[in-house]
């Protein structure tokens, strides 16, 4: 670190408030955002995040402590004492409130909020059941409240019902609530002797924020801590939106167990991305066990992790795995200046150390460029000629101990291709390591480029580490190779992302397209569409399908084959059919009328035997010589409609090679999805095969996205598989499709 349910998002947002089982306060707060920004997408959802005015929460002028106590041994006593100290630090007037006490810690105690001498900004509720107090706070026009009480959604269905009642009461009251099941972290003491950009911290579990909070002891400034708890009202998204607008905040660090609402989170992440403020997050729930534990702790949906991961990446949220990575990455992003170049040079006093680090960095995707011959010749002015200085740079040890050490560092940093210098020091080796650390600090003060040091000693008490490195506000110091590489990659990736970020919400459709009206007529609520009907849905959105006819007799099949053109494919078509091939309900490569008649009889016989109701037999154009892909829509419990693209045919089930995005997104993200596929080389042509029409594939992805946005959760599922992507310039054809309507 540097020293010194798919009912969550519905088609009509306004109808959601009345029709769905969503907590009313969430919908109304979101509608407030709409009123403020005046912008809805095609399905009636807001396109901009509201930024709650939390200034009076973090810096109130007056505070009421309801349930205040000074009785020894009572939990409320310690909390009251801490709140008194906090109020004094922030300059707030604090009023104890208790129905039976005359005074608390020498302060006059009021029996109720209504009896206070002034309207208060913040009420802290030290009561077992905060619900009865909410109406009283509303009458007193209190702006904010904090509820520490537990026993709500984290405990199961009964607790969730109690939390829903609390949330409804808060919504009616007009105040904003932090909690329940939160803690005192918002009222911690923050060091005021540190300068530079700060980290703002958001955690659902307070203890998980301790590693970031203690960064202050290493000279990294912290400005806020929001412990969101069960998020009955105020949620992670609210604090991201607020912190991203604070001038002192250089990065936002989050520990997230469950997202309350996926759309709100993405809108807040979008606001942070617009402001260029990096958001670094640990999001638990990668595994089934982690997801189960998260739900038991906060009562939230964790969402399908692949979707969460893709959504975060889509909006620039940097996801890390551990709390150590969270603190190191957030500290670097908060404090480091913008990179001047992407090249990373690894500089060490040991060839083995440099090679090891470079291998790890290259595998992680960092650019370790070979230095120019001119630069290598310059470095050999001070480094023996038999040592490698191409990158990594090995100085052999001895030049570090004299005037040559600083010359080498300055020469590396002067290279315009170099944006980051990393020096792994695997252990203290005084006086060499002491001189090296000081030279690195001095050089960092004289450059706008990032200088990183990995101090590998497990002791951590060495003066070179504690005083020289951690005493520098310009050197980023790490304790492990892995954390350094993770943080530096996040730093470079973030600034690349920020430089080119265009909010997808700005380009999201506001009004339905003509395709939407055609599609509505084809939807059958509560039913799966037949392949023929699903393809009509695709046609409505301009997605190409093969020439085909639906027939109900062998004679009609022969006539259709002549019109479609041999060879043909024949398939059974029915609303309950999902996997036709396994049942023998697909015949390919038919080249004559007799084959078509025989195929018709065989397909209808199988359907009768399997008791499958058909709407007919499809006689289809046979399309060959392309790459089979899959494009689909599913409904995520947190984010609503999601779009997936991947390898098609049987490969989708064997390899699970797919990429996901949450609409809205633009062409750049559609192409990025293809770049994430392990089998992307198939699109470029393999074993002498020609490259396929990637532009046509991207266009299908974007048209499917438009369908997902306009139909919302009325379209429960769409599966185009296979989508045959033809040679370059020849387009893509949806050979099969499945659609399920809500």
Secondary structure, 3 states (H helix, E strand, C coil): CECCCCCCCCCCHHHHHHHCCCCHHHHHHHHHHHHHHCCECCCCCECCCCCCCCHHHHCCCEEEEECCCCCCCCHHHHHHHHHHHHHHHHCCEEEEECCCCCEECCEEEECCHHHCCCCCCEEEECCCCCHHHHHHHHHCCCCEEEECCCCCHHHCHHHHHHHHHHHHHHHHHCCEEEECCCCHHHHCCCCCCCCCCEEEEEECCHHHHHHHHHHHHHCCCEEEEEECCCCCCCCHHHHHHHHCCCCCEEEEEEEECCCCCHHHHHHHHHHHHHHCCEEEEEECCCCHHHHHHHHHHHCCCCCCHHHHHHHHHHCCEEEECCHHHHHHHHHHHHHCCCCCCCEEEEEECCHHHHHHHHHHHHHCCCCCCCCCHHHHHHHCCCCCCCCCCCCCEECCCHHHHCCHHHHHHHHHHCCCCEEEEEEEECCCCCCHHHHHHHHHHHHHHCCCCEEEEEECCCCCCCHHHHHHHCCCCCEEEECCHHHHHHHHHHHHHHHHHHHHCCCHHHHCCCCCCHHHHHHHHHCCCCCEECHHHHHHHHHHCCCCECCEEEECCHHHHHHHHHHHCCCEEEEEECCCCCCCHHHCCEEEEECCHHHHHHHHHHHHHHHHHCCCCCCEEEEEECCCCCEEEEEEEEEECCCEEEEEEEECCCHHHHHCCEEEEECCCCHHHHHHHHHHCCCCHHHHCCCCCCCECHHHHHHHHHHHHHHHHHHHHHEEEEEEEEEEECECCCCEEECCEEEEEC
